């Protein structure tokens, strides 16, 4: 089962050089079309959507179509902003700083690489007040697991964010770092709850994970992200606009922060 780790050490589980070498041979990310947890099978150079809401438009009451809005920013649905104190839902940076939204799936191999090589820098920017960083746990790889592990893992993360926000980043990092040991059907609710309490979260958090309080929220947040243009994970938006992976290789350590510093 997933193990508890120091939050910064968990995110630094592989060196920047090693990750960059792996990323150089990868494609954009995990796609909703994936039918296997195998990273090679999950790859898509331009992730496309299968059996997902139309990413470009939504119907209005008069039958016409209009562009849907991407859920972005600290107050958006399903969002977990990281405060300047490094805590979920803490006070976020204000003023003329970029708003960075990251959409990720706990079963996505490329999201694990992003977590190890990029997230630590984003958290440092959030803590320094240099960016408003918002994380969005979503679920696009449920079809790879008999019991919809992507949804269950993201729901557990949302529970931790709401009930024990100081443990959210550690929980996220620990869960991502355990991905290579993931059982065929993912970690059970009992194991997810045990991980949370092992990290220091209260029994209230474990109870909420076991009651699957946030699974509907994850489903709605995922649909909203697809409707707003997300096509795979990890996806990154800056000031509400999704970045083009082919123009900015944001999975490569240093590339995203370099882009943000240049704004």
Order of alpha helices (4+ residues) and beta strands (2+ residues): alpha-alpha-beta-alpha-beta-beta-beta-beta-beta-alpha-alpha-beta-alpha-alpha-alpha-alpha-alpha-beta-beta-beta-alpha
